[in-house]
Amino acid sequence: MIQVVTIPEWAETTIMAISWCIILIGLIQNIVYAWSLPQAWFEINERSQRDDTHAEWELLRSDAHLPISIIVPAYNEEFTIRDSVMALLNLHYPDFQIIVVNDGSSDDTVGKMVESFEMFPVNRVRETGTITHQPIRDIYGSDIYPNLLFLDKENGKKADAINAGLTCVRTPLFCVIDADSLLDPNALLKAVRPFVETSKNVIAVGGTIGIVNGCKVRNGHVDEYDIPKKFLARIQVVEYIRAFLMARLAASRKGTLTLISGAFGIFRREIAVAVGGYDTSTVGEDLELVVKMHSYMINNGEDYNVLYIPEPVCWTEVPVSLKILSRQRIRWQRGALEVIDRHKYMIFNPKYGRLGMLSMPLSVIVDIIGPIVELLGLFLLPLFAVLGWLSIKFFLAYTALIFSFGLFISVMALLIEQDEIERFSKPRHLITLLLIAAIENFGYRQISSFWRMRGVFQHFRGKKATWGAMERVGFRTTES
């Protein structure tokens, strides 16, 4: 039998206010998810390239394509850099250049590049403009691969390395991809199509990030898809599907897409240079760049679009330990908060349209208030119910509703993924991920909220954000 503890009227009022605040924030977040589902569905049906491979090959052989440069920031990649670059050289695209930037590696990345591709020092005129970066030591070219350029520079972290590569770009578009990621062979063709086929001024396009853990890789490409063996990696498969094939599709449709993953994105060079390139003082440089591009276009009164296309898939390895995953999620949270702080002038500013009136305010709720409220709710609502200050029936019904809705969102995201990209060829894949979508509600989501709250506290305490080391186990490769 539950013992009801008598409390003063003022305390009861405070408790009810806290409870309703927790419930309200939770409802707002779930309303956003519910709104995103139909928007994502409409967008994916409107922009689907699934059954239109003929257009890709027409673009491949026509003069309508836009030349593109691929910037590959690399740090201590001596064991994988050759295979990664070879995979990029074999992409299906008529006119592209690869710019690999060694960011002061302490291993033999430089030696591996020079030896593998018979590279030699060259002179290159660079356009710096407003772009700044750490000094470049040497620039290398290759006779056997004339579209390959290699920069060796002093260490300045990822954003600095991209900026150095950007000064060598001469094409109207540039793509950024991590050195340890793999692109589908047709990814560039699919991602560039919006720049070519629409009359709207597209300034940036993002694609889907797939998790390569567990997949078989042949010649730098994913040869056979499989879900990861590790539990943490499996949960991240569900997270990535939910984030990309629901949230970003919906934001793309409504013109409020502010995040293009740093692992794979394509941008118009002139706009990126006009805003000063990547910001080296934040760990959220990918989000920062896109928000700056939004602000620049709006301030100059130009119509534009930032789009997300689901089909181009870039494969990356995700953390499989709680220690490394927590660092990553804290860093993501810090990056989001830094961008919100730097662009707070947009919040509830009608000049910035949906971005200022909808996207940025929701970011404040989700990224600043959300983690704190979620953890408060995790501890306070059960406590209030046990002490008799909150109806047990109401608490149980609310908890069941929140968990059920979270599972529903994950299931719908999986259905969208299966309808459009169809990576899951085996029934066991879907069954396993459905089970994971249910299990993540009990423990993992709460731990994630704790990591995010740590990011919030670190940001407001002024603690310097760092990248930290990402331990990788490598790809499952098969013989060619």
NORQUI-V562910 format. One record per helix or strand. SS is the DSSP state (h for helix, s for strand). FROM is the first residue (numbers start at 1). TO is the last residue. If there is no record, write none. Layout:
# NORQUI-V562910
ss = (SS	SS)
from = (FROM	FROM)
to = (TO	TO)
This chain:
# NORQUI-V562910
ss = (h	h	s	h	s	h	s	s	s	h	s	s	h	s	s	s	h	s	h	h	s	h	h	h	h	h	h	s)
from = (9	53	68	81	96	109	119	136	148	158	173	182	187	202	216	221	231	264	269	285	305	322	344	350	392	427	444	476)
to = (47	61	74	89	103	116	121	142	153	166	177	183	197	211	218	224	254	268	274	299	316	342	346	386	420	439	461	477)
